[in-house]
Every structure is written in structure tokens, then in C-alpha cells.
């Protein structure tokens, strides 16, 4: 699944309505706002996405290729070993949102 598909799936999960031609940056902002509201209202955990960036040439880890473009992975899609492998790889930048 590419980043656009991930964004659209995340927006659907959060019941975010948007025009079909919405830009990725605006959709990311709407998702962030909906997540913040859900956390504030006690409806969601504050951390539910793992964001991974790799080197320019790319880096394969846990069966996925990570490049300089951020890849968002729902936390529930990763098991403990996969998360540990990402965090312990010195060529990957791992953050949470």
C-alpha cells in the first residue's frame, strides 16, 4: 500500500469526510486533527502510528523497503519483534504519532 492509500484508509477509519481530490498534506492535517481530538476525548491512545524513514538508497527491514519518504505503519500491524528490529536499525529513523 502506498502512502496515499494509507492516508485514505486512515481517514476512513477515523470517519473523516473529504473531497476526492484532497491533497496529501491537507489529508494528513485532517487526520492529525481527528487523532488529537480522539486522544483529548479519551477515545484513542496517543501513539498509534509508527513513522519510518530510511536512507536515500532505501533499506529493507521486516519485509518492507523504507526510503527517505516517511512510511506510516499502524502500531497494531507490528509485532514486538518487528518494532524492535525497526528501532534497533541504525539506518532507519523511527518516530511515533
VMD Tcl script that builds the backbone (N, CA, C; Angstrom):
set m [mol new atoms 291]
animate dup $m
set s [atomselect $m all]
$s set {name element resname resid chain x y z} {
  {N N UNK 1 A 0.853 -1.164 0.000}
  {CA C UNK 1 A 0.000 0.000 0.000}
  {C C UNK 1 A 0.909 1.239 0.000}
  {N N UNK 2 A 0.625 2.199 -0.901}
  {CA C UNK 2 A 1.444 3.405 -0.927}
  {C C UNK 2 A 0.934 4.416 0.100}
  {N N UNK 3 A 1.659 5.517 0.235}
  {CA C UNK 3 A 1.306 6.493 1.270}
  {C C UNK 3 A -0.104 7.049 1.067}
  {N N UNK 4 A -0.474 7.344 -0.176}
  {CA C UNK 4 A -1.812 7.886 -0.449}
  {C C UNK 4 A -2.894 6.902 -0.003}
  {N N UNK 5 A -2.709 5.641 -0.328}
  {CA C UNK 5 A -3.686 4.622 0.070}
  {C C UNK 5 A -3.754 4.501 1.585}
  {N N UNK 6 A -2.591 4.601 2.249}
  {CA C UNK 6 A -2.572 4.559 3.712}
  {C C UNK 6 A -3.339 5.736 4.304}
  {N N UNK 7 A -3.142 6.914 3.728}
  {CA C UNK 7 A -3.847 8.099 4.217}
  {C C UNK 7 A -5.353 7.953 4.040}
  {N N UNK 8 A -5.769 7.487 2.879}
  {CA C UNK 8 A -7.204 7.327 2.618}
  {C C UNK 8 A -7.813 6.280 3.550}
  {N N UNK 9 A -7.083 5.196 3.795}
  {CA C UNK 9 A -7.586 4.164 4.712}
  {C C UNK 9 A -7.685 4.712 6.131}
  {N N UNK 10 A -6.681 5.471 6.545}
  {CA C UNK 10 A -6.688 6.060 7.898}
  {C C UNK 10 A -7.840 7.047 8.048}
  {N N UNK 11 A -8.071 7.865 7.015}
  {CA C UNK 11 A -9.178 8.823 7.051}
  {C C UNK 11 A -10.515 8.090 7.166}
  {N N UNK 12 A -10.638 6.978 6.463}
  {CA C UNK 12 A -11.880 6.192 6.530}
  {C C UNK 12 A -12.080 5.626 7.933}
  {N N UNK 13 A -10.989 5.110 8.539}
  {CA C UNK 13 A -11.071 4.574 9.899}
  {C C UNK 13 A -11.541 5.630 10.890}
  {N N UNK 14 A -11.107 6.868 10.660}
  {CA C UNK 14 A -11.428 7.966 11.575}
  {C C UNK 14 A -12.716 8.696 11.188}
  {N N UNK 15 A -13.420 8.175 10.172}
  {CA C UNK 15 A -14.673 8.777 9.683}
  {C C UNK 15 A -14.492 10.230 9.270}
  {N N UNK 16 A -13.394 10.507 8.579}
  {CA C UNK 16 A -13.118 11.862 8.104}
  {C C UNK 16 A -13.698 12.008 6.708}
  {N N UNK 17 A -14.551 13.000 6.540}
  {CA C UNK 17 A -15.084 13.283 5.210}
  {C C UNK 17 A -14.161 14.278 4.524}
  {N N UNK 18 A -13.973 14.075 3.226}
  {CA C UNK 18 A -13.066 14.938 2.463}
  {C C UNK 18 A -13.385 14.810 0.979}
  {N N UNK 19 A -13.025 15.844 0.206}
  {CA C UNK 19 A -13.218 15.724 -1.241}
  {C C UNK 19 A -12.247 14.689 -1.818}
  {N N UNK 20 A -12.620 14.069 -2.913}
  {CA C UNK 20 A -11.789 13.036 -3.525}
  {C C UNK 20 A -10.433 13.572 -3.980}
  {N N UNK 21 A -10.379 14.851 -4.307}
  {CA C UNK 21 A -9.132 15.414 -4.817}
  {C C UNK 21 A -8.320 16.144 -3.744}
  {N N UNK 22 A -8.555 15.847 -2.482}
  {CA C UNK 22 A -7.818 16.494 -1.400}
  {C C UNK 22 A -6.331 16.147 -1.522}
  {N N UNK 23 A -5.490 17.123 -1.255}
  {CA C UNK 23 A -4.051 16.891 -1.295}
  {C C UNK 23 A -3.594 16.093 -0.084}
  {N N UNK 24 A -2.459 15.435 -0.234}
  {CA C UNK 24 A -1.931 14.606 0.851}
  {C C UNK 24 A -1.663 15.418 2.114}
  {N N UNK 25 A -1.100 16.622 1.961}
  {CA C UNK 25 A -0.786 17.440 3.134}
  {C C UNK 25 A -2.049 17.845 3.891}
  {N N UNK 26 A -3.097 18.204 3.163}
  {CA C UNK 26 A -4.351 18.574 3.824}
  {C C UNK 26 A -4.991 17.363 4.495}
  {N N UNK 27 A -4.886 16.216 3.846}
  {CA C UNK 27 A -5.448 14.999 4.434}
  {C C UNK 27 A -4.676 14.615 5.693}
  {N N UNK 28 A -3.348 14.747 5.661}
  {CA C UNK 28 A -2.539 14.478 6.852}
  {C C UNK 28 A -2.961 15.399 7.993}
  {N N UNK 29 A -3.210 16.664 7.684}
  {CA C UNK 29 A -3.619 17.620 8.712}
  {C C UNK 29 A -4.970 17.234 9.305}
  {N N UNK 30 A -5.903 16.824 8.459}
  {CA C UNK 30 A -7.220 16.406 8.951}
  {C C UNK 30 A -7.099 15.163 9.840}
  {N N UNK 31 A -6.238 14.228 9.449}
  {CA C UNK 31 A -6.033 13.022 10.233}
  {C C UNK 31 A -5.415 13.382 11.587}
  {N N UNK 32 A -4.405 14.252 11.567}
  {CA C UNK 32 A -3.759 14.670 12.816}
  {C C UNK 32 A -4.759 15.345 13.742}
  {N N UNK 33 A -5.615 16.180 13.181}
  {CA C UNK 33 A -6.625 16.872 13.983}
  {C C UNK 33 A -7.617 15.875 14.582}
  {N N UNK 34 A -8.064 14.923 13.780}
  {CA C UNK 34 A -9.015 13.923 14.271}
  {C C UNK 34 A -8.378 13.050 15.349}
  {N N UNK 35 A -7.099 12.692 15.165}
  {CA C UNK 35 A -6.405 11.895 16.175}
  {C C UNK 35 A -6.257 12.673 17.467}
  {N N UNK 36 A -5.893 13.952 17.366}
  {CA C UNK 36 A -5.738 14.779 18.565}
  {C C UNK 36 A -7.063 14.887 19.306}
  {N N UNK 37 A -8.153 15.062 18.569}
  {CA C UNK 37 A -9.477 15.132 19.193}
  {C C UNK 37 A -9.817 13.818 19.891}
  {N N UNK 38 A -9.493 12.698 19.243}
  {CA C UNK 38 A -9.798 11.389 19.826}
  {C C UNK 38 A -8.997 11.162 21.098}
  {N N UNK 39 A -7.733 11.561 21.087}
  {CA C UNK 39 A -6.899 11.419 22.283}
  {C C UNK 39 A -7.429 12.309 23.397}
  {N N UNK 40 A -7.763 13.547 23.044}
  {CA C UNK 40 A -8.269 14.513 24.028}
  {C C UNK 40 A -9.560 14.021 24.667}
  {N N UNK 41 A -10.391 13.353 23.885}
  {CA C UNK 41 A -11.670 12.845 24.387}
  {C C UNK 41 A -11.556 11.455 25.007}
  {N N UNK 42 A -10.340 10.927 25.093}
  {CA C UNK 42 A -10.128 9.615 25.681}
  {C C UNK 42 A -10.592 8.465 24.815}
  {N N UNK 43 A -10.740 8.702 23.515}
  {CA C UNK 43 A -11.239 7.678 22.603}
  {C C UNK 43 A -10.122 6.906 21.911}
  {N N UNK 44 A -8.867 7.339 22.060}
  {CA C UNK 44 A -7.750 6.670 21.385}
  {C C UNK 44 A -6.478 6.834 22.196}
  {N N UNK 45 A -5.551 5.925 21.974}
  {CA C UNK 45 A -4.240 6.044 22.583}
  {C C UNK 45 A -3.457 7.126 21.851}
  {N N UNK 46 A -2.588 7.844 22.538}
  {CA C UNK 46 A -1.840 8.907 21.894}
  {C C UNK 46 A -0.881 8.426 20.812}
  {N N UNK 47 A -0.388 7.209 20.905}
  {CA C UNK 47 A 0.533 6.688 19.894}
  {C C UNK 47 A -0.154 5.550 19.165}
  {N N UNK 48 A -0.384 5.733 17.850}
  {CA C UNK 48 A -0.986 4.637 17.113}
  {C C UNK 48 A -0.362 4.439 15.738}
  {N N UNK 49 A 0.639 5.258 15.395}
  {CA C UNK 49 A 1.342 5.089 14.134}
  {C C UNK 49 A 2.840 5.073 14.365}
  {N N UNK 50 A 3.514 4.213 13.649}
  {CA C UNK 50 A 4.973 4.201 13.629}
  {C C UNK 50 A 5.372 4.821 12.299}
  {N N UNK 51 A 6.224 5.833 12.346}
  {CA C UNK 51 A 6.662 6.529 11.142}
  {C C UNK 51 A 8.138 6.189 10.933}
  {N N UNK 52 A 8.451 5.647 9.757}
  {CA C UNK 52 A 9.807 5.175 9.486}
  {C C UNK 52 A 10.359 5.845 8.236}
  {N N UNK 53 A 11.592 6.350 8.345}
  {CA C UNK 53 A 12.316 6.908 7.198}
  {C C UNK 53 A 13.635 6.164 7.079}
  {N N UNK 54 A 14.020 5.875 5.844}
  {CA C UNK 54 A 15.267 5.172 5.591}
  {C C UNK 54 A 16.251 6.049 4.848}
  {N N UNK 55 A 17.375 5.477 4.461}
  {CA C UNK 55 A 18.373 6.228 3.707}
  {C C UNK 55 A 17.919 6.456 2.264}
  {N N UNK 56 A 18.616 7.327 1.569}
  {CA C UNK 56 A 18.246 7.663 0.195}
  {C C UNK 56 A 18.200 6.431 -0.704}
  {N N UNK 57 A 19.144 5.528 -0.536}
  {CA C UNK 57 A 19.201 4.335 -1.387}
  {C C UNK 57 A 18.152 3.292 -0.996}
  {N N UNK 58 A 17.504 3.510 0.149}
  {CA C UNK 58 A 16.492 2.582 0.631}
  {C C UNK 58 A 17.092 1.558 1.576}
  {N N UNK 59 A 16.239 0.931 2.359}
  {CA C UNK 59 A 16.672 -0.071 3.340}
  {C C UNK 59 A 15.532 -1.056 3.550}
  {N N UNK 60 A 15.822 -2.337 3.358}
  {CA C UNK 60 A 14.818 -3.365 3.596}
  {C C UNK 60 A 14.882 -3.816 5.046}
  {N N UNK 61 A 13.740 -3.849 5.679}
  {CA C UNK 61 A 13.636 -4.345 7.040}
  {C C UNK 61 A 12.194 -4.819 7.225}
  {N N UNK 62 A 11.979 -5.864 7.943}
  {CA C UNK 62 A 10.685 -6.506 8.248}
  {C C UNK 62 A 9.833 -6.724 6.991}
  {N N UNK 63 A 10.488 -7.022 5.878}
  {CA C UNK 63 A 9.760 -7.301 4.643}
  {C C UNK 63 A 9.260 -6.072 3.909}
  {N N UNK 64 A 9.742 -4.891 4.275}
  {CA C UNK 64 A 9.330 -3.636 3.645}
  {C C UNK 64 A 10.557 -2.823 3.280}
  {N N UNK 65 A 10.423 -2.035 2.216}
  {CA C UNK 65 A 11.513 -1.142 1.846}
  {C C UNK 65 A 11.197 0.260 2.347}
  {N N UNK 66 A 12.146 0.836 3.077}
  {CA C UNK 66 A 11.993 2.179 3.615}
  {C C UNK 66 A 12.938 3.114 2.876}
  {N N UNK 67 A 12.406 4.248 2.452}
  {CA C UNK 67 A 13.182 5.255 1.738}
  {C C UNK 67 A 13.151 6.557 2.533}
  {N N UNK 68 A 13.643 7.628 1.924}
  {CA C UNK 68 A 13.643 8.930 2.605}
  {C C UNK 68 A 12.219 9.433 2.852}
  {N N UNK 69 A 11.269 8.932 2.056}
  {CA C UNK 69 A 9.868 9.325 2.250}
  {C C UNK 69 A 9.308 8.568 3.454}
  {N N UNK 70 A 8.632 9.277 4.329}
  {CA C UNK 70 A 8.086 8.659 5.545}
  {C C UNK 70 A 7.063 7.581 5.196}
  {N N UNK 71 A 7.184 6.465 5.881}
  {CA C UNK 71 A 6.225 5.372 5.762}
  {C C UNK 71 A 5.510 5.255 7.099}
  {N N UNK 72 A 4.187 5.337 7.080}
  {CA C UNK 72 A 3.397 5.227 8.301}
  {C C UNK 72 A 2.828 3.820 8.398}
  {N N UNK 73 A 3.030 3.203 9.550}
  {CA C UNK 73 A 2.543 1.847 9.790}
  {C C UNK 73 A 1.713 1.872 11.066}
  {N N UNK 74 A 0.459 1.417 11.006}
  {CA C UNK 74 A -0.316 1.338 12.249}
  {C C UNK 74 A 0.403 0.449 13.261}
  {N N UNK 75 A 0.500 0.918 14.482}
  {CA C UNK 75 A 1.211 0.198 15.534}
  {C C UNK 75 A 0.672 -1.218 15.705}
  {N N UNK 76 A -0.637 -1.389 15.571}
  {CA C UNK 76 A -1.224 -2.719 15.763}
  {C C UNK 76 A -0.829 -3.701 14.651}
  {N N UNK 77 A -0.265 -3.199 13.539}
  {CA C UNK 77 A 0.177 -4.073 12.452}
  {C C UNK 77 A 1.566 -4.664 12.691}
  {N N UNK 78 A 2.253 -4.196 13.723}
  {CA C UNK 78 A 3.606 -4.665 14.009}
  {C C UNK 78 A 3.626 -5.502 15.283}
  {N N UNK 79 A 4.345 -6.629 15.225}
  {CA C UNK 79 A 4.524 -7.368 16.466}
  {C C UNK 79 A 5.750 -6.805 17.186}
  {N N UNK 80 A 6.002 -7.279 18.374}
  {CA C UNK 80 A 7.078 -6.741 19.210}
  {C C UNK 80 A 8.449 -6.885 18.542}
  {N N UNK 81 A 8.689 -8.021 17.897}
  {CA C UNK 81 A 9.973 -8.259 17.235}
  {C C UNK 81 A 10.178 -7.318 16.050}
  {N N UNK 82 A 9.127 -7.075 15.279}
  {CA C UNK 82 A 9.233 -6.163 14.142}
  {C C UNK 82 A 9.529 -4.746 14.608}
  {N N UNK 83 A 8.833 -4.301 15.628}
  {CA C UNK 83 A 9.054 -2.962 16.153}
  {C C UNK 83 A 10.482 -2.827 16.681}
  {N N UNK 84 A 10.948 -3.836 17.376}
  {CA C UNK 84 A 12.309 -3.813 17.900}
  {C C UNK 84 A 13.335 -3.778 16.768}
  {N N UNK 85 A 13.089 -4.535 15.698}
  {CA C UNK 85 A 14.001 -4.545 14.550}
  {C C UNK 85 A 14.089 -3.162 13.905}
  {N N UNK 86 A 12.955 -2.484 13.799}
  {CA C UNK 86 A 12.955 -1.135 13.228}
  {C C UNK 86 A 13.723 -0.168 14.125}
  {N N UNK 87 A 13.441 -0.210 15.403}
  {CA C UNK 87 A 14.060 0.727 16.339}
  {C C UNK 87 A 15.555 0.496 16.493}
  {N N UNK 88 A 16.013 -0.734 16.326}
  {CA C UNK 88 A 17.425 -1.048 16.513}
  {C C UNK 88 A 18.246 -0.920 15.237}
  {N N UNK 89 A 17.614 -0.594 14.120}
  {CA C UNK 89 A 18.348 -0.447 12.863}
  {C C UNK 89 A 18.941 0.957 12.799}
  {N N UNK 90 A 20.264 1.083 12.764}
  {CA C UNK 90 A 20.890 2.403 12.780}
  {C C UNK 90 A 20.651 3.224 11.506}
  {N N UNK 91 A 20.195 2.583 10.438}
  {CA C UNK 91 A 19.949 3.317 9.196}
  {C C UNK 91 A 18.510 3.816 9.063}
  {N N UNK 92 A 17.690 3.515 10.031}
  {CA C UNK 92 A 16.285 3.949 9.993}
  {C C UNK 92 A 16.014 4.985 11.068}
  {N N UNK 93 A 15.148 5.919 10.727}
  {CA C UNK 93 A 14.665 6.906 11.698}
  {C C UNK 93 A 13.230 6.506 12.026}
  {N N UNK 94 A 12.986 6.189 13.280}
  {CA C UNK 94 A 11.678 5.710 13.717}
  {C C UNK 94 A 11.092 6.707 14.704}
  {N N UNK 95 A 9.852 7.125 14.440}
  {CA C UNK 95 A 9.155 8.006 15.361}
  {C C UNK 95 A 7.720 7.505 15.492}
  {N N UNK 96 A 6.999 8.118 16.409}
  {CA C UNK 96 A 5.632 7.694 16.688}
  {C C UNK 96 A 4.704 8.896 16.624}
  {N N UNK 97 A 3.495 8.653 16.128}
  {CA C UNK 97 A 2.486 9.738 16.118}
  {C C UNK 97 A 1.125 9.183 16.414}
}
mol reanalyze $m
mol bondsrecalc $m
mol representation Tube
mol addrep $m
